[in-house]
Amino acid sequence: MFYSVLRQTSKIYSEPIWTELAVYASAFLFVKNRGQSMPFLHGFRRIVYEYQPLVDAVLRVVGVEENASPQGRNSNMEEEGALCHSLVELLEKESQSVVFQEGISYALFKVAEHGLVYAAEVLLRYGADLNFEDPVSYYNPLHIAVLRNRPEMVKALVRHGASICKRDRIHDCSPLDLSSEELERLPCLHLLLDLGADVNARDKTGKTALLHAFAISDGITVNNTANIQLLLEKGADVQAATKEGETALSSLVFLVKEALEGNAEDVREVGRFCLAVTRLLLVHGADPSCCDGEGADGEPSLTQTCLEHFDLLFPLAVLLLQSGASFRCSCRGAPCWTGPGLVFGRLAAALQENPDPEVAGETFARAELLLDLAQVTTPTLPVTCRLDPPVVSEQDRHGQAVLDFRHRVWDRTGPPALRCLCRASIRQSLQPWPLESKVQALPLPDRLKEYLVPELTYQPKPGQDCFKPHLPSR
């Protein structure tokens, strides 16, 4: 309906009015899709009729077309000098215009997008506004320079007084937030942190740059591992949470669950990302076994999620247990969940989904390995899982196999030996993970050092080093 009116209008009015209405149409749809008001339509009209000609003239002088893709330009100093001279001549000629200030400020936004530092320097010398906001996106020149990964432009704008903590009015994103969201913006992320940007600054929802990096990562098309690593190294709070309780770990749990529904290739790719960022979080003190919230509405922890699908998320479950993750909920203890209970439960479900003897044998082997790894840090497995074993019929051979396995586990789980208790105590005192370098520094014989870190000798079997998709029985 809106466009049909515009088409009828175009038959009556001249081309300029059609151009303006087309701009209004774009603005209308832009804000309609976001449920927002349209406070900037007046800004569109001013651009089209008042200072757009000056902006176009500036862009022509510096060799950029208005609708050109912002790929940046390679030019030598002699060429830049000539362009600067031409730009100065144009600005001197237009300096008495009533829209001169607004025109060169919008031109600054455009040249910042294209990374033309020399042109930006000239425009700033003539009074261009560093805080000018694009009337569509409400980004300022520094925002757009970060979005297009123009570190030299970022440096120049900050040198002239641009605020590195200025947030846009639509998404409330700071330059640091924007730089954290794409791997290609890593140079700008480095620069902003070096310039003193607050790594733990929060937007109106409580989201930090680290949470921005996690929220947008899917492990396939967007892989922000390097951004996440840099933020953590610069002091990002690994425990930071939004007002709704979103954390780095909860974002990771969501991604892990989502990955199970993908195809084999995507699941492997997501798995590599999840393993990499989990290592980073563990190194910086994250607790993967603490559940968020309470009751049925609470979010499961990363350890709980991995053990609930240990046969599919095996490498991540191994990593968590090797790092010393608690084998029960570290916030509310055994009443919330215990590792053995989750392992036995998933074991029974996995055998129901795929009763193939070879697959079943592999699943049992993985379950046994996880229980052995858990006992390195937790010599005494949670006793609550010893109680009330499941009742299975004689005809349920899968249930009986799980029950027999359960009995074998408990039969060999007597009071832990003193050496096991000592190993667990020493490992706990050396946290956070990784422990290898810390163990090597201890005044102990090599054989005892090897005993303290048995994970160093672990070698995954073929197929055990990647995630697998969830293929429920039909």
C-alpha positions in Angstrom: 0.0 0.0 0.0 2.8 2.4 0.9 4.7 1.8 -2.3 1.6 1.9 -4.5 1.0 5.5 -3.2 4.6 6.4 -4.0 4.3 5.0 -7.6 1.1 7.1 -8.2 2.9 10.1 -6.8 5.8 9.6 -9.1 3.5 10.1 -12.1 2.3 13.4 -10.9 5.4 15.0 -9.4 8.9 15.6 -10.8 11.9 13.4 -10.2 13.2 15.2 -7.1 10.0 14.6 -5.1 10.1 10.9 -6.1 13.7 10.7 -4.8 12.7 12.2 -1.5 9.7 9.9 -1.2 11.8 6.9 -1.9 14.1 8.0 0.9 11.1 8.4 3.2 9.9 4.9 2.2 13.2 3.4 3.2 13.1 5.2 6.5 9.5 4.1 7.1 10.3 0.5 6.5 13.5 0.7 8.5 11.8 1.9 11.7 8.6 -0.1 11.1 10.5 -3.3 11.3 12.0 -2.2 14.6 8.8 -0.8 16.2 10.4 2.6 16.6 9.3 6.1 15.9 10.7 8.2 13.0 12.5 11.2 14.6 15.0 11.4 11.9 12.8 11.9 8.8 13.5 15.6 8.9 17.2 14.7 8.8 16.6 12.7 5.5 14.9 15.7 3.9 17.8 18.0 4.9 20.3 15.6 3.5 18.5 15.2 0.1 17.7 18.9 -0.4 20.2 20.9 1.6 23.7 19.5 2.2 23.8 16.3 0.1 25.2 18.3 -2.9 28.1 19.4 -0.7 28.7 15.9 0.5 28.7 14.6 -3.1 31.1 17.3 -4.1 33.5 16.3 -1.3 33.3 12.6 -2.3 34.0 13.4 -5.9 37.1 15.4 -5.1 38.5 12.6 -3.0 37.7 10.0 -5.6 34.8 8.2 -4.0 31.3 7.8 -5.4 28.4 8.1 -3.0 27.2 4.5 -3.4 30.7 3.0 -3.8 31.6 -0.1 -1.7 33.8 1.1 1.2 36.8 -1.0 0.3 39.3 1.7 1.1 41.9 3.2 -1.2 45.6 2.8 -1.8 47.2 6.1 -2.8 50.7 7.6 -2.5 51.6 10.8 -0.7 51.8 12.8 -3.9 48.3 11.8 -4.9 46.9 12.5 -1.4 48.6 15.9 -1.5 46.9 16.8 -4.7 43.5 15.6 -3.5 43.9 17.6 -0.2 44.7 20.7 -2.2 41.5 20.2 -4.3 39.5 19.5 -1.2 40.8 22.7 0.4 39.8 24.7 -2.6 36.3 23.2 -2.5 35.8 23.9 1.2 37.1 27.5 0.8 34.6 28.0 -2.0 31.7 26.5 0.0 32.6 27.9 3.4 29.9 30.6 3.5 27.1 28.1 2.9 24.5 27.9 5.6 24.8 24.1 5.6 28.6 24.0 5.5 29.0 22.6 9.0 26.4 19.9 8.5 27.7 19.1 5.0 31.3 18.6 6.0 30.3 16.7 9.1 28.3 14.2 7.0 31.2 14.1 4.6 33.5 13.2 7.5 31.2 10.2 8.3 31.5 9.1 4.6 35.3 9.4 4.4 35.7 7.7 7.8 33.7 4.8 6.3 36.2 4.6 3.4 39.3 5.0 5.6 40.5 8.3 3.9 42.5 9.7 6.8 44.0 12.6 4.8 40.5 13.8 3.8 39.2 13.4 7.4 42.1 15.6 8.6 41.2 18.3 6.2 37.5 18.2 7.1 38.3 18.3 10.8 40.5 21.3 10.2 37.5 23.1 8.7 35.3 22.3 11.7 33.6 18.9 10.9 31.7 17.6 13.9 33.3 14.4 15.4 30.0 13.5 17.0 27.8 13.9 13.8 25.3 11.0 13.7 24.2 9.4 10.5 20.4 9.9 10.4 19.7 6.3 9.5 22.0 4.3 11.8 22.8 6.9 14.4 26.4 5.8 14.1 29.1 8.5 14.4 32.4 8.6 12.4 34.2 6.6 15.0 31.5 3.9 15.0 31.6 3.5 11.2 35.4 3.5 11.1 35.3 0.5 13.6 32.6 -1.3 11.6 34.6 -1.0 8.4 37.9 -1.9 10.3 39.8 1.3 9.7 42.3 1.3 12.5 44.3 4.3 11.1 41.0 6.3 10.9 40.1 5.3 14.4 43.5 6.5 15.6 43.1 9.8 13.8 39.6 10.4 15.1 40.6 9.7 18.7 43.6 11.9 18.3 41.3 14.7 17.4 39.1 14.1 20.4 36.5 11.4 19.5 35.2 9.6 22.5 36.1 5.9 22.6 33.2 5.2 24.9 30.5 7.0 22.9 27.5 4.7 22.4 25.1 4.8 19.4 21.4 5.7 20.2 19.8 2.7 18.5 21.7 -0.3 19.9 23.7 1.4 22.7 26.9 -0.1 21.4 30.3 1.4 22.1 33.2 1.3 19.6 34.7 -1.5 21.7 31.4 -3.5 21.5 31.4 -3.1 17.7 35.0 -4.1 17.4 34.5 -7.3 19.4 31.8 -8.7 17.2 33.8 -9.6 14.1 37.2 -11.2 13.6 38.0 -8.8 10.8 37.7 -5.9 13.4 40.5 -7.4 15.6 43.0 -4.6 14.7 40.5 -2.0 15.9 39.8 -4.0 19.0 43.6 -4.1 19.8 43.8 -0.3 19.1 40.8 0.7 21.3 42.1 -1.4 24.2 45.5 0.2 23.9 43.9 3.6 23.8 42.2 2.9 27.2 38.7 1.7 26.4 37.1 0.1 29.4 37.1 -3.6 28.7 34.2 -4.2 31.2 32.0 -1.3 30.3 28.3 -2.3 30.0 25.5 -1.3 27.7 21.9 -0.6 28.9 21.2 -4.4 29.1 24.4 -5.0 31.1 26.2 -6.6 28.1 30.0 -6.2 28.0 32.3 -6.4 24.9 33.0 -10.1 25.9 29.3 -10.9 25.9 28.9 -9.2 22.6 31.7 -11.4 21.1 30.0 -14.5 22.5 26.5 -13.5 21.5 27.2 -13.1 17.8 29.5 -16.1 17.5 28.1 -19.3 15.9 31.4 -21.1 15.3 30.7 -21.4 11.6 30.2 -18.1 9.9 31.3 -16.0 12.9 34.3 -17.2 14.9 35.4 -14.7 17.4 38.0 -16.9 19.2 40.8 -14.3 18.8 38.6 -11.4 19.9 37.5 -13.4 23.0 41.1 -14.3 23.8 42.3 -10.7 23.6 39.4 -9.4 25.7 40.1 -12.0 28.4 43.9 -11.2 28.3 43.0 -7.5 28.8 41.0 -8.2 31.9 37.4 -8.9 30.7 35.3 -10.2 33.6 34.6 -13.9 32.8 31.7 -13.8 35.3 30.0 -10.7 33.8 26.2 -11.1 33.3 23.5 -9.1 31.7 20.3 -7.9 33.5 18.6 -11.1 32.2 21.4 -13.3 33.5 23.2 -14.0 30.2 26.8 -14.9 30.7 29.7 -16.1 28.5 29.1 -19.7 29.7 25.3 -19.5 29.2 25.9 -18.4 25.6 28.3 -21.3 25.1 25.7 -23.7 26.5 23.1 -22.4 24.1 25.5 -22.9 21.2 26.5 -26.4 22.3 22.8 -27.4 22.4 22.1 -25.8 19.1 25.0 -27.6 17.5 23.6 -31.0 18.3 20.7 -30.4 15.9 23.1 -29.6 12.9 24.7 -31.8 10.3 27.9 -33.6 11.0 30.2 -31.1 9.3 28.6 -28.1 11.1 28.7 -29.9 14.4 32.4 -30.6 14.0 33.1 -27.0 13.2 31.1 -25.6 16.1 32.8 -28.2 18.3 36.2 -26.8 17.5 35.1 -23.3 18.4 33.5 -24.5 21.6 36.6 -26.3 22.7 38.8 -23.3 21.9 36.7 -20.8 23.8 36.1 -23.2 26.7 39.8 -23.5 27.2 40.1 -19.7 27.3 37.3 -19.4 29.9 38.8 -22.1 32.1 42.2 -20.5 32.0 40.6 -17.3 33.3 38.7 -18.9 36.2 35.3 -19.7 34.8 33.3 -22.3 36.8 31.6 -24.6 34.2 29.7 -26.6 36.8 27.6 -23.8 38.3 24.0 -23.7 37.2 22.3 -20.3 36.5 19.0 -19.6 38.3 16.9 -22.0 40.4 14.3 -24.6 39.8 13.0 -25.8 36.4 13.6 -22.4 34.8 17.3 -22.4 35.7 19.9 -22.7 33.0 22.0 -25.8 33.1 25.7 -25.5 33.5 28.2 -26.4 30.7 29.4 -29.5 32.6 25.8 -30.7 33.1 25.0 -30.1 29.4 28.1 -32.0 28.3 27.4 -35.0 30.6 23.8 -35.2 29.5 25.1 -35.8 26.0 28.6 -37.1 26.8 28.7 -39.5 23.8 28.0 -36.6 21.4 30.1 -33.9 23.2 32.8 -36.2 24.4 35.9 -34.0 23.8 34.3 -31.1 25.7 33.3 -33.4 28.6 36.9 -34.7 28.7 38.3 -31.2 28.7 36.1 -30.1 31.5 36.9 -33.0 33.7 40.6 -32.7 33.0 40.5 -29.1 34.0 39.1 -30.1 37.4 35.4 -29.1 36.8 33.2 -30.2 39.7 31.4 -33.6 39.1 28.3 -32.2 40.7 26.6 -28.8 40.7 29.1 -26.4 42.3 26.3 -24.0 43.3 23.7 -26.3 44.9 25.5 -29.6 45.1 24.1 -33.1 44.6 20.4 -32.2 44.9 20.8 -30.3 41.6 22.7 -32.9 39.6 25.6 -35.3 39.9 28.0 -36.5 37.2 27.4 -40.2 37.7 23.7 -39.8 37.6 23.9 -37.9 34.3 26.4 -40.3 32.8 24.2 -43.4 33.7 21.1 -41.7 32.4 22.6 -40.7 29.1 24.2 -44.2 28.8 20.7 -45.8 29.0 19.2 -43.3 26.5 22.1 -43.7 24.0 21.7 -47.5 24.0 18.0 -47.1 23.3 18.7 -44.7 20.4 21.4 -46.9 18.8 21.6 -50.5 20.0 24.4 -51.5 17.6 26.8 -53.6 19.7 29.9 -51.8 18.4 28.4 -48.4 19.1 27.2 -49.6 22.5 30.7 -50.8 23.4 32.2 -47.5 22.4 29.6 -45.6 24.5 30.4 -47.8 27.6 34.1 -47.1 27.1 33.5 -43.3 27.0 31.4 -43.4 30.1 34.1 -45.4 32.0 36.8 -43.0 30.9 34.8 -40.0 32.1 34.2 -41.6 35.5 38.0 -42.3 35.8 38.8 -38.7 34.9 36.4 -37.4 37.4 38.0 -39.5 40.2 41.3 -37.7 39.6 39.8 -34.5 41.0 36.9 -36.1 43.0 38.3 -39.4 44.5 34.9 -40.1 46.1 32.1 -40.0 43.6 28.8 -38.5 44.8 27.1 -41.0 47.1 23.6 -40.0 46.2 24.0 -41.9 43.0 24.5 -45.1 44.9 21.0 -45.0 46.2 17.8 -46.2 44.5 19.3 -47.9 41.4 16.8 -48.1 38.5 14.5 -51.2 38.4 14.8 -53.0 35.0 13.0 -56.0 33.7 14.9 -59.1 32.6 13.7 -58.5 29.0 15.3 -55.0 29.0 18.8 -56.0 28.0 20.0 -52.4 27.5 18.8 -51.4 30.9 20.3 -54.5 32.4 23.6 -53.7 30.8 23.6 -50.2 32.3 22.7 -51.6 35.7 25.6 -54.2 35.5 28.0 -51.4 34.5 26.7 -49.3 37.4 27.4 -52.1 39.8 30.9 -52.7 38.4 31.7 -49.0 38.9 30.5 -49.0 42.5 32.2 -52.3 43.4 35.6 -50.9 42.6 34.8 -47.5 44.2 35.8 -48.1 47.8 37.5 -45.7 50.1 40.0 -43.8 48.0 43.7 -44.5 48.6 45.8 -41.8 50.3 47.7 -41.1 47.1 44.4 -40.3 45.4 43.4 -37.9 48.1 46.8 -36.2 48.0 46.6 -35.8 44.3 43.2 -34.3 44.4 44.2 -31.9 47.2 47.4 -30.8 45.3 45.5 -30.3 42.1 42.9 -28.2 43.8 45.5 -26.0 45.4 47.1 -25.4 41.9 43.9 -24.2 40.3 43.0 -22.5 38.0 43.8 -24.8 35.1 46.1 -25.6 33.2 48.3 -27.3 35.8 51.2 -28.6 33.8 53.6 -25.8 34.3 52.7 -25.4 38.0 53.3 -29.2 38.6 56.6 -29.0 36.8 57.7 -26.3 39.2 57.1 -28.5 42.2 60.1 -30.1 44.0 58.9 -33.7 43.2 60.3 -36.7 41.3 59.2 -36.9 37.6 57.1 -40.0 38.3 55.0 -38.1 40.9 54.6 -35.2 38.5 53.2 -37.6 35.9 50.9 -39.0 38.5 49.5 -35.5 39.3 48.6 -34.8 35.7 47.6 -38.1 34.1 45.7 -36.1 31.3 49.1 -35.4 29.6 49.2 -39.1 28.5 45.6 -39.1 27.2 45.3 -39.7 23.5 41.8 -39.7 22.0 40.9 -42.6 19.8 39.7 -42.0 16.2 36.3 -40.3 16.3 36.6 -39.2 19.9 38.0 -35.7 19.1 34.9 -34.1 17.6 31.3 -33.4 18.4 28.6 -35.6 16.8 25.0 -34.6 15.8 22.1 -35.9 17.8 20.3 -38.5 15.7 17.4 -39.8 17.8 15.9 -43.2 17.0 12.8 -43.1 14.7 
